[in-house]
Amino acid sequence: MKLLKFLVIGLLGLAVVVVAGSFLLASSVSMERSIVIDRPASVVYPLVSDYRRFNEWSPWAELDPATTYELSSPTNAVGSKFAWSSNDPSVGKGSQTITALTPNQRVETALDFGDQGQANSYVQLSAEGAGTKVNWGFKSDLHGIVERWFGLLIPSMVAPDYEKGLAKLKQVAEALPNVDVSKATVETVDLSPLPAYAIAAEAGVDAASSTEVLTAAYGEILTFMAANGIQQAGPVYTKILGHSGDTWRFEASIPAIQNDAAPTGRIVATQSFGGKALRFEHVGSYDDLAKTHALAEAYLAVHKLTEVGSRYEIYVSDPANTPVEQLQTQILVPFE
């Protein structure tokens, strides 16, 4: 009986310690890990803010290939939701929802693990030399005795996964172009085609050669349109057909109100671009257009977009009465 009495007293004492001790423990738990990535924040941000890219660097994506996922649309905006379901207990079921976005700086998410509770997570981007420091953090409120004691184990359980995820993020990001794509002035457009007339030609990639050939082609088209009483419907443009060495091939084109007059000579009836495209703005000399084209290449790679079809250059400004540094050109890049 004495042994039983001491056992009961001991258990009661332990219970008192557990209960009383829980009130001395923190009511929340947090953990953060960081890594430096040799890329601008504008390259890293699309990877952490778009749920279509999450499994490229997620530390849990490889745990169960049979995991099913459901993504809301859009996948990179406040309110976007990424849900998963797996029979593997190390993956389980749950969801994460974007609650706040600061472009190229911060992503905040709410985590819901169902019966296992809720938490919050964030990814913070900050400049670190020529690269970006990425802080990935986790915080959860702890309710009740069990959760408060279990909270002591959470950092050691979560930290290895966060470290693995950051290492994968660094690998994925550093495989992308080392270009600050935030410098791109770009928008997504969905355009309707317009009737047009065009002349296929080629010229040197330098501005002088291109200007000479384009001026002659546009002059020929305008003369034809005037002779047939056809009005111009927008700025002149070129459809880029390809490059070979220092030469580029293109169609010099002019949109028209209608293109029902039978073309003559090397003029052909055609249409301007119609469909979805990225429209990049270029201001300055035509000699610098290659830089904006290169920036467009990097932008497509960073945002994992596939270019389809030909690019177009739309010459918004008239070079005859516009200073070179103020020339406005639009580059259309069809994509899917």
C-alpha positions as CSV (number, residue, x, y, z in Angstrom):
1,M,0.0,0.0,0.0
2,K,2.8,2.4,0.8
3,L,4.3,1.8,-2.6
4,L,1.0,2.5,-4.3
5,K,0.6,5.6,-2.1
6,F,4.1,6.9,-3.1
7,L,3.3,6.1,-6.8
8,V,0.1,8.1,-6.7
9,I,1.8,11.0,-4.9
10,G,4.6,10.9,-7.5
11,L,2.2,10.9,-10.4
12,L,0.2,13.8,-8.8
13,G,3.4,15.7,-8.3
14,L,4.5,15.1,-11.9
15,A,1.1,16.3,-13.1
16,V,1.4,19.4,-11.0
17,V,4.9,20.1,-12.5
18,V,3.6,19.5,-16.0
19,V,0.6,21.7,-15.6
20,A,2.4,24.4,-13.6
21,G,5.4,24.3,-15.9
22,S,3.2,24.8,-19.0
23,F,2.3,28.2,-17.8
24,L,6.0,29.1,-17.8
25,L,6.4,28.1,-21.4
26,A,5.9,30.4,-24.3
27,S,2.4,30.7,-25.8
28,S,3.9,30.6,-29.3
29,V,6.8,29.1,-31.2
30,S,8.8,30.6,-34.0
31,M,11.7,29.5,-36.1
32,E,13.6,31.1,-39.0
33,R,16.4,30.0,-41.4
34,S,18.2,32.0,-44.0
35,I,20.4,31.7,-47.1
36,V,22.1,34.0,-49.5
37,I,21.3,33.5,-53.2
38,D,23.5,35.0,-56.0
39,R,20.6,36.5,-57.9
40,P,18.6,39.7,-57.6
41,A,15.4,39.7,-55.6
42,S,13.3,40.0,-58.8
43,V,14.6,36.6,-59.9
44,V,13.9,34.9,-56.5
45,Y,10.5,36.5,-55.9
46,P,8.6,34.7,-58.7
47,L,9.7,31.3,-57.2
48,V,8.4,32.1,-53.7
49,S,5.2,34.1,-54.7
50,D,3.7,31.8,-57.3
51,Y,2.3,28.4,-56.1
52,R,2.9,27.0,-59.6
53,R,6.6,27.2,-58.7
54,F,6.4,26.0,-55.1
55,N,7.2,22.3,-55.7
56,E,10.4,23.3,-57.7
57,W,12.0,24.0,-54.3
58,S,9.7,22.6,-51.7
59,P,11.5,20.2,-49.2
60,W,8.4,18.0,-49.1
61,A,7.6,17.6,-52.8
62,E,9.7,14.4,-53.1
63,L,8.4,12.7,-50.0
64,D,5.3,11.2,-51.7
65,P,5.1,11.3,-55.5
66,A,1.4,10.2,-55.2
67,T,0.5,13.5,-53.4
68,T,-2.3,15.3,-55.1
69,Y,-2.4,19.1,-55.3
70,E,-5.0,21.7,-55.9
71,L,-4.1,25.3,-56.9
72,S,-6.5,28.3,-57.0
73,S,-6.3,30.8,-59.8
74,P,-4.5,33.1,-59.9
75,T,-1.7,31.3,-58.2
76,N,0.4,34.4,-57.3
77,A,-2.0,36.8,-55.6
78,V,-3.3,37.5,-52.1
79,G,-5.9,34.8,-51.5
80,S,-4.2,32.2,-53.7
81,K,-4.4,28.7,-52.1
82,F,-2.2,25.7,-52.5
83,A,-3.7,22.5,-51.0
84,W,-2.2,19.0,-50.8
85,S,-3.4,15.5,-49.8
86,S,-1.3,12.4,-49.2
87,N,-1.7,9.1,-47.5
88,D,1.9,9.4,-46.3
89,P,1.8,10.7,-42.6
90,S,4.9,12.7,-43.2
91,V,3.0,14.8,-45.8
92,G,-0.6,14.5,-44.7
93,K,-3.3,17.0,-45.7
94,G,-3.3,20.7,-45.5
95,S,-3.2,24.0,-47.3
96,Q,-1.4,27.3,-47.4
97,T,-2.9,30.6,-48.5
98,I,-1.1,33.8,-49.4
99,T,-2.2,36.6,-47.0
100,A,0.1,39.4,-48.0
101,L,2.5,40.2,-50.9
102,T,5.1,42.9,-51.2
103,P,6.7,42.5,-54.7
104,N,10.3,41.5,-54.6
105,Q,10.4,41.8,-50.8
106,R,8.0,39.6,-48.8
107,V,5.4,36.8,-49.0
108,E,3.2,35.9,-46.0
109,T,1.1,32.7,-45.9
110,A,-1.4,31.1,-43.5
111,L,-0.9,27.4,-43.0
112,D,-3.8,25.0,-42.2
113,F,-2.9,21.5,-41.1
114,G,-6.5,20.5,-40.3
115,D,-6.7,18.7,-36.9
116,Q,-3.0,19.4,-36.4
117,G,-3.5,23.1,-36.1
118,Q,-2.7,26.3,-37.9
119,A,0.4,28.4,-38.3
120,N,1.9,31.3,-40.3
121,S,4.9,31.4,-42.5
122,Y,6.8,34.1,-44.4
123,V,9.6,34.6,-46.9
124,Q,11.5,37.8,-46.6
125,L,13.9,39.0,-49.3
126,S,16.6,41.6,-48.7
127,A,19.7,42.8,-50.6
128,E,22.9,41.1,-49.6
129,G,25.8,42.5,-51.7
130,A,25.0,41.7,-55.4
131,G,22.6,38.9,-54.3
132,T,19.6,38.3,-52.1
133,K,19.3,37.1,-48.5
134,V,16.2,34.9,-48.1
135,N,14.7,34.5,-44.6
136,W,12.1,31.7,-44.3
137,G,10.2,31.8,-41.1
138,F,7.5,30.0,-39.2
139,K,5.3,30.9,-36.2
140,S,2.5,29.1,-34.5
141,D,0.4,30.0,-31.4
142,L,0.3,27.3,-28.8
143,H,-3.0,26.5,-27.0
144,G,-3.2,24.2,-24.0
145,I,-0.8,22.2,-22.0
146,V,0.1,19.6,-24.6
147,E,0.8,22.1,-27.4
148,R,3.0,24.3,-25.1
149,W,5.2,21.3,-24.2
150,F,5.2,20.0,-27.8
151,G,6.2,23.5,-28.9
152,L,9.7,22.8,-27.5
153,L,10.2,20.2,-30.2
154,I,8.8,22.1,-33.2
155,P,11.9,24.2,-34.1
156,S,14.1,21.1,-34.2
157,M,11.5,19.2,-36.3
158,V,10.8,22.1,-38.8
159,A,14.3,23.6,-39.2
160,P,15.9,20.8,-41.2
161,D,13.0,21.0,-43.8
162,Y,13.4,24.8,-44.1
163,E,17.1,24.4,-44.5
164,K,16.6,21.8,-47.3
165,G,14.0,24.0,-49.0
166,L,16.3,27.0,-49.0
167,A,19.1,25.0,-50.4
168,K,16.9,23.8,-53.3
169,L,15.6,27.4,-53.8
170,K,19.2,28.6,-54.1
171,Q,19.9,25.9,-56.7
172,V,16.8,26.7,-58.8
173,A,17.3,30.5,-58.6
174,E,20.9,30.4,-59.5
175,A,20.1,28.3,-62.6
176,L,18.2,31.4,-63.9
177,P,19.7,34.4,-65.7
178,N,21.5,36.8,-63.4
179,V,19.5,39.8,-64.6
180,D,17.4,42.2,-62.5
181,V,14.1,41.8,-64.4
182,S,12.4,44.4,-62.2
183,K,13.9,46.9,-64.7
184,A,11.6,45.7,-67.4
185,T,8.6,47.9,-68.1
186,V,6.2,45.1,-69.2
187,E,2.5,44.3,-69.3
188,T,0.4,41.4,-70.5
189,V,-1.9,42.3,-73.4
190,D,-4.5,40.5,-75.4
191,L,-4.7,42.1,-78.9
192,S,-7.1,41.8,-81.8
193,P,-5.5,41.6,-85.2
194,L,-5.8,44.5,-87.7
195,P,-5.6,44.4,-91.5
196,A,-2.1,45.4,-92.7
197,Y,0.2,45.5,-95.7
198,A,3.8,44.3,-95.4
199,I,7.0,43.9,-97.3
200,A,9.5,41.2,-96.5
201,A,13.1,42.5,-96.3
202,E,16.4,42.2,-94.5
203,A,19.0,44.6,-93.1
204,G,22.0,44.9,-90.9
205,V,21.4,44.9,-87.2
206,D,22.8,48.4,-86.9
207,A,20.3,51.3,-86.8
208,A,21.6,53.0,-89.9
209,S,21.1,49.9,-92.1
210,S,17.7,49.1,-90.6
211,T,16.5,52.7,-90.9
212,E,17.4,52.8,-94.6
213,V,15.7,49.6,-95.5
214,L,12.6,50.2,-93.3
215,T,12.2,53.8,-94.5
216,A,12.2,52.5,-98.2
217,A,9.7,49.7,-97.4
218,Y,7.3,51.9,-95.4
219,G,7.5,54.6,-98.1
220,E,6.5,52.0,-100.7
221,I,3.6,50.7,-98.6
222,L,2.4,54.3,-97.9
223,T,2.5,55.2,-101.5
224,F,0.4,52.1,-102.4
225,M,-2.1,52.8,-99.6
226,A,-2.5,56.5,-100.7
227,A,-3.1,55.5,-104.3
228,N,-5.9,53.2,-103.1
229,G,-7.4,55.6,-100.6
230,I,-6.5,53.3,-97.7
231,Q,-6.0,55.0,-94.2
232,Q,-3.3,53.9,-91.8
233,A,-4.7,52.4,-88.6
234,G,-1.7,52.7,-86.2
235,P,2.0,53.0,-85.9
236,V,4.3,51.1,-88.2
237,Y,5.9,47.9,-87.0
238,T,8.1,45.0,-88.0
239,K,7.5,41.2,-87.6
240,I,10.8,39.7,-86.8
241,L,11.4,36.6,-88.9
242,G,15.0,35.7,-87.8
243,H,18.6,36.6,-87.4
244,S,21.7,35.4,-89.2
245,G,25.0,36.9,-88.2
246,D,24.8,40.6,-88.5
247,T,21.6,40.5,-90.6
248,W,18.0,40.3,-89.5
249,R,15.0,39.3,-91.6
250,F,11.6,40.9,-91.1
251,E,8.3,42.1,-92.5
252,A,8.0,45.9,-92.5
253,S,4.3,46.4,-91.9
254,I,1.7,49.1,-91.7
255,P,-1.8,48.5,-90.1
256,A,-4.6,49.7,-92.3
257,I,-8.4,50.3,-92.0
258,Q,-8.8,47.6,-94.7
259,N,-6.5,45.6,-96.9
260,D,-8.9,44.6,-99.6
261,A,-7.0,46.4,-102.4
262,A,-5.0,44.0,-104.5
263,P,-1.3,44.4,-103.5
264,T,1.3,45.1,-106.1
265,G,5.0,44.4,-106.5
266,R,6.6,43.0,-103.3
267,I,3.7,44.3,-101.1
268,V,1.5,41.6,-99.5
269,A,-1.8,41.8,-97.6
270,T,-1.5,40.5,-94.0
271,Q,-2.6,41.1,-90.4
272,S,-1.0,42.6,-87.3
273,F,-0.5,40.4,-84.3
274,G,-3.5,39.1,-82.5
275,G,-3.5,37.2,-79.2
276,K,-1.8,37.2,-75.8
277,A,1.6,38.7,-75.5
278,L,4.0,40.5,-73.2
279,R,4.5,44.1,-74.2
280,F,7.9,45.5,-73.3
281,E,8.5,49.3,-73.4
282,H,11.8,50.6,-74.8
283,V,12.8,54.2,-74.7
284,G,15.9,55.4,-76.5
285,S,18.0,54.6,-79.5
286,Y,17.1,51.7,-81.8
287,D,20.7,50.6,-81.4
288,D,19.8,49.7,-77.8
289,L,16.8,47.5,-78.7
290,A,18.9,44.4,-78.4
291,K,19.3,45.1,-74.6
292,T,15.5,45.2,-74.2
293,H,15.2,42.0,-76.2
294,A,17.7,40.4,-73.9
295,L,15.8,41.7,-70.9
296,A,12.7,40.1,-72.3
297,E,14.5,36.8,-72.7
298,A,15.5,36.9,-69.0
299,Y,12.0,37.8,-68.0
300,L,10.5,34.8,-69.8
301,A,13.0,32.5,-68.2
302,V,12.5,33.9,-64.7
303,H,8.7,33.6,-64.9
304,K,8.8,30.3,-66.7
305,L,6.9,31.5,-69.8
306,T,7.3,29.9,-73.2
307,E,7.6,32.2,-76.2
308,V,5.6,31.2,-79.2
309,G,5.8,32.6,-82.7
310,S,7.5,35.8,-83.9
311,R,8.3,38.9,-82.0
312,Y,7.1,42.3,-83.1
313,E,8.6,45.8,-82.8
314,I,6.1,48.6,-82.9
315,Y,7.7,52.0,-83.6
316,V,5.4,54.3,-81.6
317,S,7.5,57.5,-82.2
318,D,8.3,59.1,-85.5
319,P,12.1,59.3,-85.7
320,A,11.8,62.2,-88.0
321,N,10.7,64.5,-85.3
322,T,11.6,62.7,-82.0
323,P,14.9,63.0,-80.2
324,V,16.8,59.7,-80.2
325,E,16.7,59.5,-76.4
326,Q,12.9,59.8,-76.4
327,L,12.1,57.3,-79.1
328,Q,9.4,54.9,-77.9
329,T,9.3,51.3,-79.1
330,Q,7.1,48.4,-78.0
331,I,8.3,44.8,-78.2
332,L,5.6,42.3,-78.4
333,V,6.5,38.7,-77.3
334,P,3.7,36.1,-77.8
335,F,3.8,33.5,-75.1
336,E,1.9,30.7,-73.5
